[in-house]
Amino acid sequence: MELIKCPKCGSEMTDSKFCTVCGEKLSVSDSALQEAEHELLDKLREHEKTTGDPGTSVSHTDTPAPPRIQADERKQGHGPARVFMSVLLCIILFAFSFSALLHNLIRMSISDEAITETVSEIDIVTLMEEYEITEMIYASIPSEIVEAYDIRQSSLERLLEHPAVKEFASDKFSEYMSALAQGDSNFTLSKRDIIRFLEKNESIIQNETGYKLTSADYQKLDNYLSDSELLHEISINSILSTANTDPGLIKWALSTFAFIVLLILCAVTLFALIYLNRKHVRLAFLSIGITSCCLGLIYTILGLSLSNIILTAAGGSIKHSLINSILSYTMNTSLTYGLIILAIGLVLTGISVLLKKTAKQEN
């Protein structure tokens, strides 16, 4: 039998067109191949006569494909159509995941717990100074009352910073957000709410200012709020009309049903991506990993720069300190989401890289 020597690694073999060691293509004559095949068939017949076992048919086509051929077969699975569909599914998965996380982030940000935390962090005094609200309230008090009870502006600041005031603001803000999520566009702060709050905290007002509210004061306030457009301007309907936003759309967008639909779409898209690459585990890990990295990066950036984005959109009409206080909970939650998802994406991408290195070593 003629021995064939591999010109690349020097190994000798008799019955292959490719080197079984390095995969190099060999120049084998037809006569040598026929001789090798006849010898294998003779050995098979002799084995059958001796043992009575027909065995299995042996030919040069039954030998394992050389490493280079196996690599070529694997590469054929990563066709343009598969890659295109994988990219398309990644984009769809990113869009659905981003929407689901954004929905959950908004719902968490308008929860009672989040609003209470946000209001507690707001520096009422600084806020009042920036918008000159304290001066406006002080100027509205009759001069004879100011002189008689020696009411100072600092007394009003301490009153506005009192926990009872923050609790009232937190409760009303929670009611606003709840009404907005339910699509109740008629909700607003009523004059009865304001008067009831003052009646409940008369002692606090008297301790801070030295003045005790009378029934005549409440009547004047009632008349003022009835004639003023203030309560109408801060109603949900007025705010949404100014922003040209449909309350029904907000109600649907923030509903539990919408969130469940988004989760189902995410799960279906993820399943489709994994099924498409079921024979290519490395590509599946890489696709999901890159998508997670992009999603995590977006939410990390959002958590770090949301206040600046709002300030730019508002054109500087809102104070930076107020935005930071209001959005502190949302920004921290967004940053947490982003870092966790980014870490998951890096792990999945790292697994893909390790699988690629392992495959190269095996070849």
Buried (B, 14 or more C-beta within 10 A) or exposed (E): EEEBEBEEEEBEBBBBBBBBBBBBBBEBEEEBBEBBBEEBEEEBEEBEEEEEEEEEEBEBEEBEEBBBBBBEEBEEEBEEEBEEBBEEBBEBBBBBBBBBBBBBBBBBBBBBEBBBBBBEEBEBBBBBBBEEBBEEBBEEBEEEEBEEBEBBBEBBBBBBBBEEBBBBBBBBBBBBBBBBBBBBBEBBBEBEBBBEBBEEBEEBBEEBBBBEBEEEBBEEBBEEBEEEEEBEEEBBBBBBEEEEEEBEEBBEBBBEEBBEBBBEBBEEBBEBBBEBBEEBEBBBBBBBBBBBBBBBBBBBBBBEEBBEEBBEEEEEEBBEBBBBBBBBBBBEBBBEBBBBBBEBBBEBBEBBEEBBEEEEEEE
